[in-house]
Each structure stands twice: as C-alpha cells, then as structure tokens.
Amino acid sequence: MKSLDGAAAVLDHGGSLGRAMALFPNAPQPFVDLSTGINPHSYPFFELPATALSRLPEAARVRDLADVAASAYGAPSAANVVAAPGTQILLPRVASLASPGKALVLGPTYAEHQRAAAIVGHAVMEVDDFEALAGADLAIVVNPNNPDGRVIARKRLLELAGKLRARGGLLVVDEAFMDVGPRAESLAGDVGQGGVVVLRSFGKFFGLAGLRLGFALADALTVERLEAQFGPWAVAGPALEYGLRALADSGWQAEMRRRLAEDAARVDALFGRFGVAVAGGTTLFRYIRLSDAAGLFSVLGERGILLRHFSDRPHVLRAGLPGGDEEWQRLESALADWAQQRDDDAKEIKQ
C-alpha cells in the first residue's frame, strides 16, 4: 500500500483546495471536498436588497440580528449576543477577556484555540483530562468536539464555570457544531451569570462559510466590551440579511437536521461496506480511526476525494458529507479501489 509522504501539506485546516491540488496534482477535478464540516446543502440563496451592498449596515439591523440569534440559540436576550464576521476573528478577542495566565484547552481539538490564546499572552497547554481545566485561568472546550464529536454534559460545564468564576477565571465553550448536537447540553442559556462565553458559528450548519458570520454569547457587560473592540459595521450587509432570514427559519433548520442525520448514517454505512468503522463525529462530519489512515487519505486524494488528515494524529481521519449523487458515486468508487488495493497487498504478504 502506498504511504502518504505529504500528509503534512494539509496541515492546519480542511477546505484548502490549493493545498489539495499541490498534493494530488493528477487527481480528477473538481475535487469532492469532504475535508470540512460545512453543510453541503446550503441555505437557499435569495435576492438581497440593493441596500445590503450599497449602504453601510444600519445599527437597527444589527440589533435585529442579535435578537433573532438570541432566540435561535437560546441566549437570555439580544443584550447577550455580539455578532462578528465569523467566529475565527472572535477567538483572540475572547481569549483576551481573561488576563494573561494559564490557558488550558481540552483536546485533541481545533488547533486555532491554542494559537489565539497564545497570541494574547497566555501560556497555553492542551490537556485530555476535563478535570484539569479547573486549574486554568482560561479554559476552552469545543462542544461537540471537532473532530471526534465528544460531548461534555452541561452540568459538568456549569460546575467548571462556577469554579473558574469564583477566582476570576473564564470558560469559553465553542459550540460551532451544536446546531447538530444535543442542544440540551448548550450553555447558551447560562451566559448571563458571567464567567462563560459561548461561541456559535453560522456558516457550518447553514452551509454558507464564505459569508463570514458568527456570534459570541456572554453576559451583557462582556458583550459591550467585545462590541467596543469591533466598532460599527463589523458585520457586512449581506451577512446581516442571510443571518436574519436563516436563523428565523425554524422549518428549514428542522428539515435540515433530519436530512443531515440521514446523510451521516449513509456515510457510516458506505465506509462500513469496505471495512472502515466510523468511531464518532457529528452529523456534519464523521470521525474515523484506522491504522492505514494515511493510505486511505492518499488513495482517495489521488481520485479527487479529499478527506481531513491530521499530521499529529496519523491514524485519524475526518470525513464530511457528499453533496449530491455524483459525489456519492465518486466516493463509493474510490473506496472500492482502496479496498481492492488493500486486499491485493494482503494477498502479497501471505504469499
């Protein structure tokens, strides 16, 4: 079986087709990009009012968006919501809410949290023991976790928040995938008591990552601090319009959760047909542990199917959801080729 010498080339994040083309220059295109956790069935496009592009966003529309987001996510009120051009830009700003000290990130998880905390002066360490977070000045939990889908119960998170708050610490809970997670475990409704910031991503569930829209949910004073850092017009007019419509569209959201659950089960069954067990994830991405993860990544990549490979976890893959019949067929064909190569290699070894 061919090993992957260039796994490190897809280093930090999924979704880079430029890196994929450099790594697999002879792959058929377009790539079937399964390297992200972005919904392939995006919220339907609609005609924007011309003013969304021709005028600066009105403060009233921003307040409306905060109100709709509070309702959609379960925050106490619009005063507990700050909108931003994506959650990524929020990470260092939220980390800076805690004075520089010891930042602990429950891992393995999304690497940007460590980088963002270090940027603002924290001494950062990733830990795999939830209880260790109680010793942090800044504790960060991704819930559901990326890439394995691990969920920490709300009760445990609230107990941790109480311990941190008692000595001036801060708990940050990244709920980027909670739209498809167990929403009863969300801390969105608990942010008013202070000491907790919840991050919510818009683009992943709604399949509009390029729109760049995200939210921080926190107590009112913390929201004011964050808004002061952004100043006016932080969120673009088109993002405001899509956020207002999509977050209020509960019917679309319910139907999409059902569809994604079906698609995730179909991915599991397809990989299972070729002897690859899915070990976890969410309905936007599936988590795979496999001794030949690098080989599977390489064989599929050469056939234009891009999974997420982790250079620091060589036996782990993450697979997103195909977006249509042709993508499903290409994935099935590529898996069949990989399974055939695997079986042929096994026969050669026995001989």
C-alpha positions as CSV (number, residue, x, y, z in Angstrom):
1,M,0.0,0.0,0.0
2,K,1.3,3.4,-0.9
3,S,2.1,5.6,2.1
4,L,1.5,9.3,2.2
5,D,4.7,11.3,2.4
6,G,3.0,14.7,2.1
7,A,0.3,14.4,4.8
8,A,1.8,17.5,6.5
9,A,1.0,19.5,3.4
10,V,-2.6,19.6,4.6
11,L,-1.6,20.8,8.0
12,D,-3.9,23.1,9.9
13,H,-7.4,23.0,8.4
14,G,-9.7,21.3,5.9
15,G,-11.1,23.1,2.9
16,S,-7.9,24.2,1.2
17,L,-8.3,23.1,-2.5
18,G,-5.0,24.9,-3.3
19,R,-3.1,22.6,-0.9
20,A,-5.1,19.6,-2.2
21,M,-4.1,20.3,-5.8
22,A,-0.5,20.7,-4.8
23,L,-0.6,17.3,-3.0
24,F,-2.6,15.5,-5.7
25,P,-1.8,17.3,-9.0
26,N,-3.1,14.4,-11.2
27,A,-6.4,14.0,-9.4
28,P,-9.6,14.4,-11.4
29,Q,-11.3,17.6,-10.8
30,P,-13.4,19.1,-9.4
31,F,-12.4,17.7,-6.0
32,V,-15.1,16.2,-3.8
33,D,-14.1,18.2,-0.8
34,L,-15.0,16.1,2.3
35,S,-12.3,17.8,4.4
36,T,-14.6,20.3,6.2
37,G,-17.6,20.1,8.5
38,I,-19.6,22.5,6.4
39,N,-23.1,21.5,5.3
40,P,-23.1,20.7,1.6
41,H,-26.8,21.6,1.4
42,S,-26.6,25.3,2.0
43,Y,-29.4,27.6,3.0
44,P,-31.2,28.7,-0.3
45,F,-29.9,31.8,-1.9
46,F,-32.3,34.7,-2.2
47,E,-32.2,38.2,-3.8
48,L,-30.7,40.7,-1.5
49,P,-32.0,44.2,-1.2
50,A,-29.7,46.6,-3.1
51,T,-29.0,48.5,0.2
52,A,-27.3,45.4,1.6
53,L,-24.4,46.3,-0.7
54,S,-24.8,50.0,-1.4
55,R,-25.2,51.3,2.2
56,L,-23.4,50.8,5.5
57,P,-25.3,48.4,7.7
58,E,-27.8,50.1,9.9
59,A,-27.4,49.7,13.7
60,A,-31.1,48.7,13.9
61,R,-30.5,45.7,11.6
62,V,-27.6,44.6,13.8
63,R,-29.8,44.7,16.9
64,D,-32.5,42.8,15.0
65,L,-29.9,40.1,14.1
66,A,-28.8,39.9,17.8
67,D,-32.5,39.4,18.8
68,V,-33.0,36.6,16.2
69,A,-29.8,34.9,17.2
70,A,-30.7,35.0,20.9
71,S,-34.0,33.3,20.1
72,A,-32.4,30.7,17.8
73,Y,-29.6,29.8,20.1
74,G,-31.4,30.1,23.4
75,A,-29.5,33.1,24.9
76,P,-31.3,35.1,27.5
77,S,-31.7,38.2,25.3
78,A,-30.2,40.2,22.5
79,A,-28.1,42.0,25.1
80,N,-26.2,38.7,25.5
81,V,-25.2,38.4,21.8
82,V,-22.5,40.1,19.8
83,A,-22.3,39.4,16.0
84,A,-19.0,39.2,14.3
85,P,-17.6,38.5,10.8
86,G,-17.1,34.8,11.7
87,T,-16.1,33.1,14.9
88,Q,-12.5,32.9,13.9
89,I,-12.0,36.6,14.5
90,L,-13.6,36.3,17.9
91,L,-11.1,33.8,19.2
92,P,-8.2,36.1,20.3
93,R,-10.7,38.8,21.4
94,V,-12.5,36.4,23.7
95,A,-9.2,34.9,25.0
96,S,-8.1,38.4,25.9
97,L,-11.1,38.8,28.3
98,A,-9.0,36.8,30.8
99,S,-5.8,38.4,32.0
100,P,-2.7,36.6,30.6
101,G,-2.2,33.4,32.6
102,K,-2.6,29.7,32.2
103,A,-4.9,28.7,29.3
104,L,-5.9,25.0,29.1
105,V,-7.7,23.6,26.0
106,L,-9.5,20.3,26.2
107,G,-8.1,18.3,23.4
108,P,-7.3,17.0,20.9
109,T,-9.4,19.6,19.2
110,Y,-9.5,22.6,16.8
111,A,-5.9,24.0,16.9
112,E,-6.8,27.6,16.4
113,H,-7.9,28.0,20.1
114,Q,-4.3,27.4,21.3
115,R,-2.9,29.8,18.8
116,A,-5.4,32.5,19.6
117,A,-4.8,32.2,23.3
118,A,-1.0,32.4,22.8
119,I,-1.4,35.5,20.6
120,V,-2.8,37.5,23.5
121,G,-0.2,36.3,26.0
122,H,-1.5,33.2,27.7
123,A,0.7,30.2,28.4
124,V,-1.2,27.6,26.6
125,M,-1.4,23.8,27.0
126,E,-3.7,21.2,25.6
127,V,-5.0,18.6,28.1
128,D,-7.0,15.5,27.7
129,D,-8.4,15.4,31.3
130,F,-11.6,17.5,31.8
131,E,-11.0,17.9,35.5
132,A,-7.6,19.5,34.8
133,L,-9.4,22.5,33.4
134,A,-10.3,23.7,36.9
135,G,-6.7,24.9,37.3
136,A,-6.9,27.2,34.4
137,D,-7.3,31.0,34.2
138,L,-8.8,30.4,30.8
139,A,-10.4,27.1,30.0
140,I,-11.6,26.2,26.4
141,V,-13.9,23.4,25.5
142,V,-15.2,22.6,22.0
143,N,-18.6,21.0,22.4
144,P,-19.5,18.9,20.4
145,N,-15.8,18.4,19.8
146,N,-14.0,18.6,16.5
147,P,-13.0,16.1,15.2
148,D,-14.4,13.2,17.4
149,G,-17.8,14.6,18.3
150,R,-17.2,14.2,22.1
151,V,-19.9,16.0,24.1
152,I,-19.4,17.3,27.7
153,A,-22.6,17.5,29.7
154,R,-23.9,20.9,30.5
155,K,-23.9,20.1,34.2
156,R,-20.2,19.4,34.2
157,L,-19.5,22.6,32.3
158,L,-21.6,24.7,34.7
159,E,-19.7,23.2,37.6
160,L,-16.4,24.1,35.9
161,A,-17.6,27.6,35.2
162,G,-18.5,28.1,38.8
163,K,-15.1,27.1,40.0
164,L,-13.4,29.4,37.5
165,R,-15.7,32.3,38.1
166,A,-15.0,32.1,41.9
167,R,-11.4,33.1,41.3
168,G,-11.8,35.3,38.2
169,G,-11.3,32.8,35.5
170,L,-13.2,32.3,32.3
171,L,-14.7,29.3,30.5
172,V,-15.0,29.5,26.7
173,V,-17.3,26.9,25.1
174,D,-17.0,26.7,21.3
175,E,-20.4,25.4,20.1
176,A,-19.7,25.6,16.4
177,F,-21.4,22.3,15.8
178,M,-24.2,22.5,18.4
179,D,-26.7,23.1,15.7
180,V,-26.5,19.4,15.0
181,G,-25.6,18.4,18.6
182,P,-27.6,17.7,21.7
183,R,-28.9,21.2,22.2
184,A,-29.9,20.5,25.8
185,E,-26.2,20.5,26.6
186,S,-25.7,24.0,25.3
187,L,-24.6,26.7,27.7
188,A,-26.2,29.5,25.6
189,G,-28.9,30.0,28.2
190,D,-26.4,30.2,31.1
191,V,-24.2,33.1,29.9
192,G,-26.0,35.8,31.8
193,Q,-24.4,34.7,35.1
194,G,-20.9,35.7,33.8
195,G,-17.7,33.8,33.6
196,V,-18.8,32.0,30.4
197,V,-18.5,32.8,26.7
198,V,-20.2,30.6,24.2
199,L,-19.2,30.8,20.5
200,R,-21.7,29.9,17.8
201,S,-20.8,29.5,14.1
202,F,-23.4,30.4,11.4
203,G,-21.6,29.2,8.2
204,K,-21.2,25.5,9.1
205,F,-24.8,24.4,9.7
206,F,-26.2,26.8,7.1
207,G,-23.5,25.9,4.5
208,L,-22.5,29.5,4.0
209,A,-19.0,29.6,5.4
210,G,-17.9,32.2,2.9
211,L,-20.4,34.7,4.3
212,R,-18.3,35.0,7.5
213,L,-20.8,35.3,10.3
214,G,-20.5,34.2,13.9
215,F,-21.6,35.1,17.4
216,A,-20.3,35.3,20.9
217,L,-22.9,34.8,23.7
218,A,-22.0,36.3,27.1
219,D,-23.2,38.4,29.9
220,A,-24.2,42.0,28.9
221,L,-21.0,43.7,30.1
222,T,-18.8,41.3,28.3
223,V,-20.9,41.8,25.1
224,E,-20.3,45.5,25.5
225,R,-16.6,45.0,25.8
226,L,-16.5,42.9,22.6
227,E,-18.7,45.3,20.7
228,A,-16.4,48.2,21.6
229,Q,-13.5,46.3,20.1
230,F,-15.3,45.8,16.8
231,G,-16.8,49.3,16.5
232,P,-19.6,50.0,14.0
233,W,-20.3,48.0,10.8
234,A,-18.4,44.8,11.8
235,V,-20.9,42.6,10.0
236,A,-21.4,43.1,6.3
237,G,-24.8,43.9,4.9
238,P,-25.3,40.6,3.0
239,A,-24.3,38.6,6.1
240,L,-26.9,40.5,8.1
241,E,-29.6,39.7,5.7
242,Y,-28.8,36.0,5.5
243,G,-28.4,35.7,9.2
244,L,-31.8,37.4,9.8
245,R,-33.6,35.1,7.4
246,A,-31.9,31.8,8.1
247,L,-31.8,32.0,11.9
248,A,-35.5,32.7,11.9
249,D,-36.3,29.8,9.5
250,S,-37.1,27.1,12.1
251,G,-38.8,24.9,9.5
252,W,-35.7,24.7,7.3
253,Q,-33.5,24.0,10.3
254,A,-35.6,21.1,11.5
255,E,-35.8,19.6,8.0
256,M,-32.0,20.0,7.6
257,R,-31.2,18.3,10.9
258,R,-33.3,15.3,9.6
259,R,-31.5,15.3,6.3
260,L,-28.1,15.5,7.8
261,A,-28.8,12.6,10.1
262,E,-29.8,10.5,7.1
263,D,-26.7,11.5,5.2
264,A,-24.4,10.8,8.2
265,A,-25.9,7.3,8.5
266,R,-25.4,6.8,4.8
267,V,-21.7,7.7,5.1
268,D,-21.3,5.3,8.0
269,A,-22.9,2.5,6.0
270,L,-20.7,3.2,2.9
271,F,-17.4,3.2,4.8
272,G,-18.6,0.2,6.7
273,R,-19.1,-1.8,3.5
274,F,-15.4,-1.5,2.9
275,G,-14.3,-2.4,6.4
276,V,-13.9,1.1,7.8
277,A,-15.7,1.7,11.0
278,V,-16.8,5.2,12.0
279,A,-15.9,5.9,15.6
280,G,-17.8,9.1,16.2
281,G,-18.4,12.7,14.9
282,T,-21.5,14.8,14.3
283,T,-24.0,14.7,11.5
284,L,-21.8,17.2,9.7
285,F,-18.6,15.1,9.9
286,R,-17.7,11.6,10.7
287,Y,-14.6,10.5,12.7
288,I,-12.5,7.6,11.6
289,R,-9.7,5.8,13.4
290,L,-7.8,3.5,11.0
291,S,-4.2,2.0,11.0
292,D,-4.0,2.8,7.3
293,A,-5.5,6.3,7.6
294,A,-2.7,7.8,5.6
295,G,-3.1,5.2,2.8
296,L,-6.8,5.8,2.6
297,F,-6.3,9.5,2.5
298,S,-3.8,9.2,-0.3
299,V,-5.8,6.7,-2.5
300,L,-8.9,8.8,-2.2
301,G,-7.0,12.0,-2.8
302,E,-5.5,10.7,-6.0
303,R,-9.1,10.1,-7.1
304,G,-10.2,13.6,-6.3
305,I,-11.8,12.8,-2.9
306,L,-10.4,15.0,-0.1
307,L,-10.7,13.9,3.5
308,R,-9.2,15.6,6.5
309,H,-5.9,14.0,7.7
310,F,-4.1,15.1,10.9
311,S,-0.4,15.1,10.8
312,D,-0.2,14.9,14.6
313,R,-2.7,12.0,14.7
314,P,-1.7,9.7,11.9
315,H,-4.4,7.1,12.5
316,V,-7.3,9.6,12.4
317,L,-9.4,10.9,9.5
318,R,-12.5,13.1,9.4
319,A,-15.0,12.8,6.5
320,G,-17.6,15.4,5.7
321,L,-20.8,14.7,3.7
322,P,-21.1,14.4,-0.1
323,G,-23.4,16.9,-1.6
324,G,-25.1,15.1,-4.4
325,D,-25.4,11.8,-6.3
326,E,-22.3,12.2,-8.4
327,E,-20.2,12.9,-5.2
328,W,-21.6,9.8,-3.5
329,Q,-20.8,7.7,-6.6
330,R,-17.2,9.0,-6.7
331,L,-16.7,8.3,-3.0
332,E,-18.0,4.8,-3.4
333,S,-15.8,4.1,-6.4
334,A,-12.7,5.5,-4.7
335,L,-13.4,3.4,-1.5
336,A,-13.8,0.3,-3.7
337,D,-10.4,1.0,-5.3
338,W,-8.8,1.4,-1.9
339,A,-10.3,-1.8,-0.6
340,Q,-9.1,-3.7,-3.7
341,Q,-5.6,-2.4,-3.2
342,R,-5.7,-3.3,0.5
343,D,-6.9,-6.9,-0.3
344,D,-4.2,-7.3,-3.0
345,D,-1.5,-6.1,-0.6
346,A,-2.7,-8.6,2.0
347,K,-2.5,-11.5,-0.5
348,E,1.0,-10.5,-1.5
349,I,2.1,-10.5,2.2
350,K,0.6,-14.0,2.7
351,Q,2.5,-15.3,-0.4
